[in-house]
Amino acid sequence: MTTARPYIPRAGEPSSARPKFPQNRKTMLKIWWREVDRVLLGLVLALMLIGSVAVAAASPASARRLSTSHTDLGDLYFFWYHLRWQFLAILVMLGVSMFPREWARRMSILLCAAMVLALFLVPFIGVEVNGAKRWLNFGIRFQPSEFLKPAFAIATAWILSWRMRDPNLPVIMISGALLTVVCAFMMMQPNLGDTILFVGCWLVMVMLAGLPMQGIVWLGGGGVALLATAYMFYDNARHRIDAFLGGGTAYDQVDLARRTLMAGGWTGSGLWLGIRKMSLPEAHTDYIFSVIGEEFGLLICGLVVLVYLAIVLRVLMRLFDEDDLFTILAASGLITLFGGQAFINILVNLQLFPSKGMTLPLVSYGGSSTIAQCFTIGLLLAVTRRNPFLSRAKFSLRGALEKRPAA
């Protein structure tokens, strides 16, 4: 009795020549589970679980600070809301991860165009919070830049991959024009932190796309010149850098965050036993890493850092045998945005970087930010989905070629 072999598409074979499989819901779920990166999915869910506990620890500090004589938020106010946002965000992540790669690309390009338009509207009809106008409110308040990040990475990867069709296309200039428009709107808010993140993402992607070393040197010099110009002529950048160097309210906040982080020692004071967190502003968002340090200790902080590193390394490992340029660029851009934001937030809490107002991805409390980060992970899972039978066939073919005797 013969056993039916799994179908493996041949290189260059048109999709019309492939056999038609029944695409009912159960079959699609089986295909998704077989192709998705389950290790990456597990790491992300573990990080979100850590985030739930961290928000529970930080919630009393922020809830008591924001409570008034007429409104008592309750110590776990932000924790219960965070669980609701996490549940919705997980549904978004799983839903996006089931999209075919082509669908994910098209959806992201449309989202990029919509969010650039939303950024244009922010200075005119945006909502101001803590001196920055970064939000829009259409019944639901959201920050367009958070959803633009993953869409920008996919759109830029799509533009840079045009070079595979025509090497003469000025793809770096075209993607650079998109970056310039985005950064101009971001600096109007003002939002220097996310501007740096967009620029870093673009630099990583153009280098992977084959930018010559001379171009990298020129871009690096241009970046330093722009940062110096921003310091001289852009009040927000100058105030944040001066505060980082010493003095001012922003410096006091970052210094308090570092002291809170170190207060728990290696093992922490215990859940809801921290004292310094009660005077820490934005304990449930920007400075939640410091709350983790005080209540759970530096060892748990190290574990959180290791989980972030594991997520980044897992994506890079997934790309090791990838030969599709768009997939390599898209996944690299997405993980640069995710890992870069985590890296900056942790450095701010350690008083090694100026305060940027960035949340810790998938750990900090947030509505639109949590959904946007899960949307980013969903896109990562979608573009890195891989047929295990096809991967096995590639591996076997590579081994056969390596073992073939020389002619």
C-alpha positions as CSV (number, residue, x, y, z in Angstrom):
1,M,0.0,0.0,0.0
2,T,1.5,3.3,-1.0
3,T,1.3,6.5,1.1
4,A,0.4,9.8,-0.6
5,R,3.2,12.2,-0.6
6,P,2.8,15.9,0.3
7,Y,2.7,18.1,-2.7
8,I,5.9,20.2,-3.2
9,P,5.6,23.1,-5.7
10,R,8.4,23.1,-8.3
11,A,10.5,26.2,-9.0
12,G,8.9,28.4,-11.6
13,E,5.7,26.4,-11.7
14,P,2.7,28.7,-12.3
15,S,0.1,28.7,-9.6
16,S,-2.6,27.6,-12.1
17,A,-0.7,24.3,-12.6
18,R,-0.8,23.4,-8.9
19,P,-3.5,21.1,-7.6
20,K,-6.5,22.7,-5.9
21,F,-6.9,21.8,-2.2
22,P,-10.1,22.2,-0.2
23,Q,-9.8,25.5,1.5
24,N,-12.3,25.0,4.3
25,R,-11.7,26.6,7.7
26,K,-10.3,23.5,9.3
27,T,-7.9,22.8,6.5
28,M,-6.7,26.4,6.5
29,L,-6.1,26.3,10.3
30,K,-4.0,23.1,9.8
31,I,-2.0,24.7,7.1
32,W,-1.4,27.8,9.2
33,W,-0.3,25.8,12.3
34,R,2.1,23.8,10.1
35,E,3.6,26.8,8.5
36,V,3.7,29.4,11.2
37,D,6.7,29.9,13.4
38,R,5.4,28.4,16.6
39,V,8.6,29.2,18.6
40,L,8.2,32.9,17.8
41,L,4.5,32.8,18.7
42,G,5.3,31.1,22.0
43,L,8.0,33.7,22.9
44,V,5.6,36.6,22.1
45,L,2.8,35.1,24.2
46,A,5.3,34.6,27.1
47,L,6.3,38.2,26.8
48,M,2.7,39.3,26.9
49,L,2.2,37.2,30.1
50,I,5.1,39.0,31.7
51,G,3.5,42.3,30.6
52,S,0.2,41.4,32.3
53,V,2.0,40.8,35.6
54,A,4.1,43.9,35.2
55,V,1.0,46.1,34.6
56,A,-0.7,44.6,37.6
57,A,2.4,45.7,39.6
58,A,2.4,49.2,38.2
59,S,-1.3,49.8,38.1
60,P,-1.7,51.0,41.7
61,A,0.9,53.7,41.3
62,S,-0.7,55.2,38.2
63,A,-4.3,54.7,39.4
64,R,-3.7,56.5,42.7
65,R,-1.8,59.3,41.0
66,L,-4.7,59.9,38.4
67,S,-7.5,59.4,40.9
68,T,-9.4,62.5,42.1
69,S,-11.7,63.3,45.0
70,H,-14.6,62.6,42.7
71,T,-13.2,59.6,40.9
72,D,-11.5,56.6,42.4
73,L,-10.0,54.5,39.7
74,G,-9.1,51.5,41.9
75,D,-5.7,50.0,42.2
76,L,-6.2,47.5,39.4
77,Y,-7.9,49.8,37.0
78,F,-5.2,49.7,34.3
79,F,-4.6,46.0,34.8
80,W,-8.2,45.0,33.9
81,Y,-8.2,47.4,30.9
82,H,-4.8,46.0,29.8
83,L,-6.2,42.4,29.8
84,R,-9.0,43.5,27.5
85,W,-6.6,45.2,25.1
86,Q,-4.4,42.2,25.2
87,F,-7.2,39.8,24.3
88,L,-8.2,42.0,21.3
89,A,-4.5,42.4,20.3
90,I,-4.0,38.6,20.3
91,L,-7.0,38.2,18.0
92,V,-5.5,40.8,15.7
93,M,-2.1,39.1,15.7
94,L,-3.5,35.6,15.0
95,G,-5.8,37.0,12.3
96,V,-3.0,38.9,10.5
97,S,-0.7,35.9,10.7
98,M,-3.1,33.8,8.7
99,F,-3.0,36.2,5.7
100,P,-1.1,35.0,2.7
101,R,2.1,36.9,2.1
102,E,0.6,38.8,-0.9
103,W,-2.4,39.8,1.1
104,A,-0.3,41.0,4.0
105,R,1.8,43.1,1.6
106,R,-1.2,44.7,-0.1
107,M,-3.0,45.5,3.2
108,S,0.2,47.1,4.7
109,I,0.7,49.3,1.6
110,L,-2.9,50.6,1.9
111,L,-2.5,51.1,5.7
112,C,0.8,53.0,5.1
113,A,-1.0,55.4,2.8
114,A,-3.9,55.8,5.2
115,M,-1.6,56.4,8.2
116,V,0.6,59.0,6.3
117,L,-2.7,60.9,5.6
118,A,-3.6,60.5,9.3
119,L,-0.2,62.0,10.3
120,F,-0.9,64.9,8.1
121,L,-4.1,65.5,10.0
122,V,-2.6,65.3,13.5
123,P,-1.3,68.9,13.7
124,F,-4.7,70.2,12.7
125,I,-7.2,68.0,14.5
126,G,-5.0,66.0,16.8
127,V,-5.4,65.5,20.6
128,E,-2.7,67.0,22.8
129,V,-1.4,64.9,25.7
130,N,1.6,66.0,27.9
131,G,2.5,68.8,25.5
132,A,2.7,66.6,22.4
133,K,0.0,66.3,19.7
134,R,0.3,62.7,18.5
135,W,-3.2,61.3,18.7
136,L,-6.4,61.4,16.7
137,N,-9.8,60.8,18.2
138,F,-12.6,59.5,16.0
139,G,-14.6,58.0,18.8
140,I,-11.6,55.9,19.6
141,R,-8.3,57.6,20.4
142,F,-5.3,56.2,18.5
143,Q,-1.7,57.2,17.6
144,P,-1.2,57.0,13.8
145,S,2.6,56.6,14.1
146,E,2.2,53.3,16.0
147,F,0.3,51.7,13.1
148,L,2.5,53.4,10.5
149,K,5.6,51.6,11.8
150,P,4.8,48.1,10.6
151,A,3.1,49.4,7.4
152,F,6.2,51.6,6.6
153,A,8.5,48.5,7.0
154,I,6.4,46.5,4.5
155,A,5.9,49.3,2.1
156,T,9.7,50.1,2.1
157,A,10.5,46.4,1.6
158,W,8.1,46.4,-1.4
159,I,9.8,49.4,-2.9
160,L,13.3,48.1,-2.4
161,S,12.4,44.7,-3.9
162,W,11.6,46.4,-7.2
163,R,15.3,46.2,-7.9
164,M,14.9,42.5,-8.6
165,R,12.8,43.4,-11.6
166,D,14.8,46.4,-12.8
167,P,18.2,47.0,-11.3
168,N,18.2,50.6,-12.7
169,L,15.2,51.8,-10.7
170,P,16.2,54.4,-8.0
171,V,14.5,52.4,-5.2
172,I,16.7,53.9,-2.5
173,M,15.7,57.5,-3.5
174,I,12.0,56.5,-3.8
175,S,12.0,54.9,-0.3
176,G,14.1,57.8,1.0
177,A,11.4,60.2,-0.2
178,L,8.7,58.2,1.7
179,L,11.0,58.4,4.8
180,T,11.4,62.2,4.4
181,V,7.6,62.7,4.3
182,V,7.1,60.5,7.3
183,C,9.8,62.2,9.3
184,A,8.6,65.7,8.5
185,F,5.1,64.9,9.8
186,M,6.6,63.2,12.9
187,M,8.7,66.2,13.8
188,M,5.6,68.4,13.6
189,Q,4.0,66.6,16.5
190,P,6.9,66.7,18.0
191,N,8.0,63.0,18.1
192,L,11.8,62.8,17.9
193,G,12.0,59.3,19.3
194,D,9.8,57.6,16.7
195,T,11.5,59.6,14.0
196,I,14.9,58.1,15.0
197,L,13.2,54.7,15.0
198,F,11.9,55.1,11.4
199,V,15.3,56.3,10.2
200,G,17.0,53.3,11.9
201,C,14.6,50.9,10.3
202,W,15.1,52.4,6.8
203,L,18.9,52.3,7.2
204,V,18.9,48.6,8.1
205,M,16.7,47.8,5.1
206,V,18.7,49.8,2.5
207,M,21.9,48.2,3.7
208,L,20.4,44.8,3.3
209,A,19.1,45.8,-0.1
210,G,22.7,46.3,-1.2
211,L,23.6,49.9,-0.5
212,P,27.4,50.4,-1.2
213,M,29.7,51.2,1.7
214,Q,30.3,54.7,0.3
215,G,26.6,55.3,0.5
216,I,26.5,54.0,4.1
217,V,29.2,56.4,5.1
218,W,27.4,59.3,3.4
219,L,24.1,58.4,5.2
220,G,25.9,58.1,8.5
221,G,27.4,61.5,8.1
222,G,24.1,63.0,7.0
223,G,22.4,61.5,10.1
224,V,24.9,63.1,12.5
225,A,24.5,66.4,10.7
226,L,20.7,66.2,10.9
227,L,20.9,65.4,14.6
228,A,23.2,68.3,15.2
229,T,20.8,70.6,13.2
230,A,17.8,69.3,15.3
231,Y,19.7,70.2,18.5
232,M,20.4,73.7,17.3
233,F,17.0,74.6,15.8
234,Y,14.5,72.1,17.3
235,D,13.5,73.0,20.8
236,N,12.1,69.6,21.7
237,A,15.3,67.8,20.8
238,R,17.5,70.4,22.6
239,H,15.5,70.2,25.8
240,R,15.5,66.4,25.9
241,I,19.3,66.2,25.2
242,D,20.0,69.0,27.8
243,A,17.8,67.2,30.3
244,F,19.6,63.9,29.7
245,L,23.0,65.7,30.3
246,G,21.6,67.0,33.6
247,G,18.9,69.2,35.0
248,G,15.2,69.7,34.4
249,T,12.1,67.8,35.0
250,A,12.8,65.1,32.4
251,Y,16.2,64.4,34.0
252,D,14.5,64.1,37.4
253,Q,12.1,61.5,35.9
254,V,14.7,59.4,34.3
255,D,16.9,59.6,37.4
256,L,13.9,58.5,39.5
257,A,13.3,55.6,37.1
258,R,16.8,54.4,37.5
259,R,16.7,54.6,41.3
260,T,13.4,52.7,41.2
261,L,14.9,50.0,39.0
262,M,17.8,49.5,41.3
263,A,15.7,49.7,44.6
264,G,14.7,46.0,44.4
265,G,18.1,44.5,44.2
266,W,18.6,41.2,42.5
267,T,15.4,39.5,43.8
268,G,13.0,42.5,44.2
269,S,10.7,43.6,47.0
270,G,7.8,41.5,45.9
271,L,4.5,42.1,44.1
272,W,2.7,45.3,45.3
273,L,5.4,45.9,47.9
274,G,7.4,48.5,46.0
275,I,7.5,52.0,47.4
276,R,9.5,54.1,44.9
277,K,7.1,53.3,42.1
278,M,4.4,55.3,43.8
279,S,6.1,58.5,42.9
280,L,7.2,57.4,39.4
281,P,5.3,59.2,36.6
282,E,3.9,56.9,33.8
283,A,4.7,53.8,35.8
284,H,2.4,51.6,33.8
285,T,3.7,52.8,30.4
286,D,7.1,54.5,29.8
287,Y,8.8,53.3,33.0
288,I,7.3,49.9,33.6
289,F,10.7,48.3,33.3
290,S,11.7,50.2,36.4
291,V,8.7,48.8,38.2
292,I,9.7,45.3,37.2
293,G,13.2,46.0,38.7
294,E,11.8,47.2,42.0
295,E,9.2,44.5,42.6
296,F,10.7,41.5,40.9
297,G,14.4,42.2,40.8
298,L,17.2,42.7,38.4
299,L,17.2,38.9,37.6
300,I,13.7,39.2,36.1
301,C,14.8,42.3,34.3
302,G,17.6,40.3,32.7
303,L,15.0,37.6,31.8
304,V,12.9,40.2,30.0
305,V,15.9,41.4,28.1
306,L,16.7,37.8,27.1
307,V,13.2,37.2,25.8
308,Y,13.5,40.3,23.6
309,L,16.8,39.0,22.3
310,A,15.4,35.6,21.7
311,I,12.6,37.1,19.6
312,V,15.0,39.1,17.5
313,L,17.4,36.1,17.1
314,R,14.5,33.8,16.2
315,V,13.4,36.0,13.3
316,L,17.0,36.3,12.1
317,M,17.4,32.5,12.2
318,R,14.1,32.1,10.3
319,L,15.6,34.3,7.5
320,F,18.9,32.4,7.4
321,D,17.8,30.1,4.5
322,E,15.3,32.6,2.9
323,D,16.0,33.6,-0.7
324,D,13.1,36.0,-1.3
325,L,14.3,39.6,-1.1
326,F,11.0,41.1,-0.1
327,T,10.6,38.6,2.8
328,I,14.2,39.3,4.0
329,L,13.7,43.1,3.9
330,A,10.2,43.1,5.4
331,A,11.0,40.8,8.3
332,S,14.2,42.7,9.0
333,G,12.4,46.0,9.0
334,L,9.7,44.8,11.3
335,I,12.0,43.2,13.8
336,T,14.2,46.3,13.8
337,L,11.2,48.5,14.8
338,F,10.2,46.0,17.5
339,G,13.6,45.4,18.9
340,G,14.7,49.0,18.5
341,Q,11.8,50.3,20.5
342,A,12.4,47.8,23.3
343,F,16.2,48.7,23.3
344,I,15.5,52.4,23.6
345,N,12.9,52.0,26.4
346,I,15.2,49.9,28.5
347,L,18.2,52.3,28.0
348,V,15.9,55.2,29.1
349,N,15.0,53.3,32.3
350,L,18.8,52.7,32.9
351,Q,19.4,56.5,32.4
352,L,21.6,55.7,29.4
353,F,19.4,57.5,26.8
354,P,17.3,60.6,26.8
355,S,13.6,60.2,27.6
356,K,11.6,59.5,24.4
357,G,8.1,58.7,25.6
358,M,8.2,55.2,24.2
359,T,6.5,52.2,25.7
360,L,8.1,48.8,26.2
361,P,6.6,46.6,23.4
362,L,4.0,44.1,24.5
363,V,4.8,44.8,28.2
364,S,3.6,48.4,28.8
365,Y,0.0,49.3,29.2
366,G,-1.7,50.6,26.1
367,G,-4.6,50.3,23.8
368,S,-3.5,51.3,20.3
369,S,0.2,50.6,21.1
370,T,-0.5,47.0,22.2
371,I,-2.7,46.3,19.1
372,A,-0.1,47.9,16.9
373,Q,2.7,45.8,18.3
374,C,0.6,42.6,17.9
375,F,-0.2,43.7,14.4
376,T,3.6,44.0,13.8
377,I,4.1,40.4,15.1
378,G,1.2,39.2,13.1
379,L,2.9,40.6,9.9
380,L,6.2,38.9,11.0
381,L,4.4,35.6,11.4
382,A,2.7,36.1,8.0
383,V,5.8,36.9,6.0
384,T,7.9,34.2,7.6
385,R,5.4,31.4,7.2
386,R,7.1,28.5,5.5
387,N,6.0,25.2,4.0
388,P,7.9,22.6,6.1
389,F,7.9,20.1,3.3
390,L,9.3,22.6,0.8
391,S,11.9,23.7,3.4
392,R,12.9,20.0,3.9
393,A,13.2,19.5,0.1
394,K,15.4,22.6,-0.2
395,F,17.6,21.3,2.6
396,S,17.9,17.9,1.1
397,L,18.7,19.3,-2.3
398,R,21.4,21.5,-0.8
399,G,22.9,18.5,1.0
400,A,22.9,16.5,-2.2
401,L,24.7,19.2,-4.1
402,E,27.3,19.6,-1.4
403,K,28.0,15.9,-1.5
404,R,28.1,15.6,-5.3
405,P,31.6,14.8,-6.5
406,A,33.4,17.4,-8.5
407,A,33.3,16.8,-12.3
